[in-house]
């Protein structure tokens, strides 16, 4: 084989799909499927630094002995469930105190995220589950045994169906990247769509089992590692083959190539040394994906040689369009419905001037008419066609030409009603609607926690404008991202975070430091003005507004005559502006609004006192 030529092809493939390949290899390292040594280097370096810093910081008075998660595990191992619960509670209190003292951003005394982090880090979730099982079987020892069995089954199932499978999944995506411009993340579900996930998982499991058994011999483990080297690639290309056929085919194809493959691996020794010297960074960001791309090219070369030597195996290695692009005529036949729909779509009129600028960039329409509705319809059709048009044009792998029919997902939101423009009156009406819903949400949360009614917010009316403005900004400023829900979600999180943070800062600045909300003590909070779980809720709420609530409300508002909608909206606007003017001098303040104690100060103080006792 021409090693230089093959590696050059691998570099070209990596350059074309760099971000995707880095992400695939990083995910493999996190799962422990492969390349995990790169992360171990990063982790070892960070642990070494933290130990040095802790040693420097501990030069003061002697610290009280601390408990750790291993103490909880030891208590459970010796059947002391009660002791494990006590140790877990001590560990949780210890973590809360440490987090508040060392880094307020990582507070762990309030909120859902803090509860989840504390539950995992302290082992309290485990002890609660064991207590529940023990109460059912009326024996702590038996309860711990059942939990250990269930835990072992869960770990095996995760390894069998996810971690064990991931290598084959990543190889499939890299193989498709060799030939095609785009490799959508949805291709990770390829084995599910051809209903062969379990079959491939069994092939990977048997490979691991056989290799383990051969490893018990003197040289068998080393030799069989290369005998089974091509199993992930063969499974990625031919998931319908039985596990035995996949393993047998790998053994046949690697005959006479085991030493060659070993030498190929040695050519990456320099990259491994460089990865160790750079604490794994060069491995994560270059050499790991480069190595994966190189051995994918190596497989394709071996495959080509094997087909020449044994032409009858073409019936097994039959994924033709993984190695050559389909001609235009074949694609038009397979995707006839896509081309037909595209041909039937009439181009909408060109919208120029201010009207066109507002509709294209912000989704705002000044007046609804036939032209604007035609433009909206064209945008919807474009989104629906784009789902399969890339395959029809040969930019992605043509799933419809695969020998096993893939189960196609129904076109995402076949009625793409979210790609619309909103009138000014509709936006104003939705502003008041979402502001009222936000007010009801805040009041309800406070009522459930304190059992008292409190008029939340700086204004005196039943509205919280931060919710209304947030929803409107998502609809208007993020208009261009509606066809990409994942990007829309991330942008909604960032936008809502900025709005909430600077609103809190402005209120504190203009009202002598008074706070209408404070997330201190929440996990992942920033100066108590925003927190991680709040941003997650805003992001999910923004998605619900864009793809469901706003279109639904707009459908209702479009049925209302403008001569009715406009006066009603103006009345609400007048009341809102009046409330703003009055509240600027007389803000809504008082018990449960601005006089809440800094979160968990008393709780932390009590925890410290209990710990000292």
Phi, psi and omega in degrees: 000147176273096186298320182296317181294318181294318179292329176294320177296322179296320179295321179295319178296317179296320179297322182288328183232043188303307184300316180298313183293321177298316180296319180298315182288325178294318177297322178297320179294319180295319179287342183083014181287319176193165180061018182292338178300330179296317179289327178299323178296316179297316181295316180298320180294316181293323178293321179297318178295318181294324178293321177296315180295320179294322178295323178291322184284342186266024180279352181278209181299155181297134181274152177289148180299139181252151175262163180221174181297332179295329177294322176297316180297320180294319177300317180293323181297325180266012174079015181262080182293322180296316178297324178296319178297318179295316179296321178297317179295320178296320179295321179296314179296320178298319180293320179299314181296315181296317181296316181296324184281322188268319183210097182303333180297331182259031180307145184224035181247352181218156171090166183291316180300316179299319179298317181293315180297314179298319181297322179283313186292328182268349182079010183294326177300319180295314182295324178295317180295318179295321178298319179296315179295318181298321180293330179285319183266354177062036177200123180293319181298315179293323178298316178295321179296316179297319179297317179298321179294313180296320178297319178296319178295320180295315180298318179295318180297319178296315180297317185292313188266342184240291185299315181296329184277337194299325181299316179295322179297312181295324179293324177298316182291323178291322177299317178294327180293340179299324190249333190248149183292325184235142174229094182297149178299336179297344178291349175295341180264016183306313183294329176292319184291332175263006176058045180232019183300311182295323180297315179292321178300320178295320179298316179293323179295313179298323177299313179297319181295313180298319181294321178297315181295319178292333179292344178285347176269177186289306183246355187300320182299318181293316183291313184290338175304320181275336175296322183262014188298327187267003182303312180300323181290316180294322177293324179294324181273324187230066184292348181279346178292151178289157179306319179297320180294320180295314181293317179296321179295321177297317180298317180294316183291333182270359177298125181081003182237004183294311180295321178301316180295321177299317179296321177301319178296323179297334180293345178262008181299320178299320178295323179294320178296316178298322177298320178294321181290331181259021178057035175086356185292315180293329178293315182295316189265356176211300193292326178297306178296328178295318179294318179297318179293323181294314182286341171292318175295323178299318178297316181297326178291316177298320179300315180298316179296320182293321179293326177292321182282330182224078184301335182294343181281000178299333179290341176267312180267078192244014178278078188299317189274012168273348184235346175213146182280144178289148179285163187300323181297317180295320179295321179294327177290316183290326183244042182300323182294326180291313180295324179294315181295323179295321180290328182283342182288121179273133179297136181282159178296145179289126179261114183247176177071200182297321181300313179294320180298314181293321182289316183292319189263327186236356179066033180248129178243135180282318180218130177281129175208185183296326181293315180294322179293323177295322179295317178298318180298321179295320179296319178299316181297321179299316180296314181296321179290325184298334181300326181237356184291327179299319177291320180296330180266004177079018179272334175233169181300130181281093185301330182289347179262000178290143183305326176260124181298129176277143175281109183281136175291147174298138182311128185305118180048070185311326173261090186285061186291349181283344178273078183220168174252145183251138177286162180299318180295322179294318179297318179295316180297319179291328176303311180292325179295312180289328176296320179291317179299319177298321179295316178299319180299312182294316180297318181295317179299316180293323180294320181291327182276320185247354179060031176223148177277128178227129178281095186286154176102170180278339182268168182263342180278169181280064177203146174240099188298340181296327177289316180296313179296320179301314180295319180294320179295322177296316181294322188269305186287331181259022183303321185288348183259006185296332181282355179234089186303323181295316178293320178302317181297311181298318179293324178295320177299312181296316182296313180294325176298316178296316181298314183292319182296310185284336172293315178298317180297317180295317180296319177295322182291324185263356181230041173056039175081003178295140181244132175267347170204153182210116183262017177303136183095346176279146178290133181062055174252155179238106180057022180074004184265329175221160178213162186299313183290329176295318179293325177297317178297317178298319180296314179294321177296321178297320177297317179298322180293312185294315190262352182221299189294311183297313177300322180295314178295321181294324176301319179292317183291329180293336179283342180278134176298144180300327181292344174263315183295317184297310180298319180297317180296321180293326177296312178298321180296319178297315179296320181294314180297320178298318178296321178298315182296314181293318185287342177295330177260335182227071183295155178287109184223162176140195185298130179081359181244303181235359184253020180291140179296145176307124194312125171063020174299313180295320181296317180294319179298317179296322180295319179298317180297317180296322181293320179296326177294000000 
